[in-house]
Amino acid sequence: MYFHPEFERLFFPPDPYGHRISTCDYCNRFIANHGSPCHRHLFVFVDGACARNGQPDARSGIGCAMGTSRADQLSAPVTEAMDPSPRRTSQRAELLAAIHGLEMLVQANVEYREDCSGLMCANPDIDYTVVGDSEYMVKGITEWVPQWKRTGWISMRDGGVPRNVDLFKRLDAIVSEYENQGITIRFLHVGRNFNRLADGLATRAIPASS
């Protein structure tokens, strides 16, 4: 079982949005808990890992978990099809994990509504939260990207093109697409101790050295 034993500490106090993260007894997915299960607020934990970070022979993997069931988890190596960049880095792996985790969580919404319809809140609106231990990923998409979009994707710090801008654009495009549909997307930064599940999935996905 990939569930970190200290994970419940994340439930108290609530996250910055006032949610207590718990698991649904019915579907085993991560949800908000306000004294009773609430499937209006859904969470996915994401992480990226990289061996020999930034080196020509670097290898990386991503991990995503929207629940404790293996069916609700993704552990995948970063391939050229996933990322055509010639070099693997931990930062790119973190961003790829966020991209795939968000897509995975939103696409699972239909299953939530069908399998747990009796546990849905009266308010049909659902928001999705991507949880990760990468401050670079969370701060990048929530703080830096809005600035870069105002400056034509140019860094105000040095006047150059931001590193990994291609992946930030991909993630921003997905967020914007969902927000245009009235879906709320959030990003939450947590300590590594609270992200052991996704971390383990990402680490196990790193391809063996050739």
N, C-alpha and C positions, 0 to 999 in steps of 0.2 A: 504493500500500500504506500502510495507516494505522498500521503498527507502528513505534513510536518506536525509533530506533537505539540509544538507551541503555537500553532496557528490560531487557536481560539483567543489568544491575547489580542488579536486584531479586532475581535468583536467588541472589546471594551477598551477605551471609549469608542464611540462610533467614528467612522471615517469623516473627513471634512464636510461631506454632504449630509451628515446626520444619519447615515445608514449603519446598521450593524450587519456585517457580512456573516452569513451562515450558509448551511447547505439544506436543500429541500429533502425531506425524508422520502419523498415520492420519486423524484428524478435525480437526486444526488448532485444537482447543479448549484453553483454559487449564486445566492440571492440575498436581498436585503431582508432583515428581520426586525420588525418593530413590535416584538412580543408575539407575533404570529407570522408565518411565512408570507412573503410578498413577492410575487413574480413581476412586479412593475420595474424593479431595479435589478439588472442582471450584470454579472461580473465575469471577466476573463483575465486570468493571470498569464503574463507573457515574460519570456526571457530569451536572450541570445547568448551563445557561448562560442568561443573561438580558440583554437589551438594554434600557437605560433602567430599571434595576432599581428596582422599587417605584413608578414613575411611572404615571399613568393610562394612558399609551400603551405601557407595557412589554410586551415580547414575549419568550418563553422557549422553550427546547427541552431535550430530554433525550437522552443518549447512553448506550448499554449495549453491552458487548462481552463475550461469553463465549468468543470465539475470533477468529482472524485472518481467517476467511472472512466475506464480506459477509452470507451467510445466517445467521451467528451474531451479527449486530450489529443494533442498533436505533438509528435516528436519527429522532426524531419531535418535531413541534412540540407545545407544551402548548396544548391547546384547552379550551374550556368543558366538553366531554364528559369530558376527562381530569381537569380541575380547575375546578370551578364558582366558585372564589374570584374576586371581582371584580378582584383586582390580582395581577399577575405579579411574583415576586421570585426571586432566585437561590437563596435558602434553600428555597423551595417546589419549585423545579426540582430541587434536589439530592435532596430527599426523594422526589419523584415518580420520579426515576431509580432510586433504591434500591428502591422498590416494584415498578416494572416489571422491573428487572434481576433481582431475586430470583425473581419469578414466572417469568420467562423461563428462568432457570437451572434451577429445580426441574422445570419442565415438560419440559425437554429431557432429563431423566434417562432416560426410556424410550429415546430415540435412542442415548444413550451405551451403555446396556446391550445394545441390539441391534447397533449398528455396531461397538462396540469390546469385545465380550464377551470376546475373547481377552486383552485388556489389563486387565481388572478385577482388583482385588486379591482375595485369598482371602476376606478379610472383606467380606461383602456390604454392610455399613453404609457410607453415603456422607454426607459433610458438605459444606456449601456455604458459600462465603465471598464476601461482597459487599465489593469493594475500591473505595475512593473517596478523593479528596483533600479532601473536606469534613469537617473536624473536627467541625463542627456536627452533621452527619448521624450520624457514627459515635459521637461522645460522647453525642449525644442519645438514640439508641436503646439504647446499652449502659449508660449511667450515669444519665441524667436520667429516662428513662421508668420504670425500676423505682422511683425515688423518687416520681415523680408518681402512680404507681398506688397507692402506700401512702398518699398524702395526698389521694386522690380527684381526681387530675389538677389539683392546685393547686400552684403554684410555692412552694417554701419560702423563696425569696429575697424575693419581694415580695407573696406571698399572692394573686396574680392567676392568671388562666388562662394557661398557657404559650403563646407564639406558635407558630402552625402545629400546634396540638395535634390538629387533625383528621387531618393527614397522619401524625403520629407514631402516632396511634391506629390508622390503617389499616395502617401498616407493622408495628406491634406485633401486630395481629390476625393478619397473615399469618405472622409468625414463630411466634406461639403455636400456630397451626393446624398448622404443619409440625412443631414440637417435640412437640406432642401425639401425632404419628404416629411419634415416635422419630427424627426427622431433626434433625441438628445444624446450626444456622445460626450463622455467625460474621460479624463485620464487621471490616474491616482498613483503617486509615488510612495512606495513602502520600503522598509528596510529589507535587506537580503534574507533575514531570518523568516520573514513572512512570505517569501517567494521561492521557497525550497522546492516546491512541487514543479513549477515551470523551469527552474534552474536545472533540476535533475533531468527533465525531459530534453532540454536543450543540450546538456552535456552528453547524454547518451546518444544524441543524434549526430555528433561530430564524426565524420568518416575516419576510418583507420588510416594511418599514414601508409603510403605506398612504398 
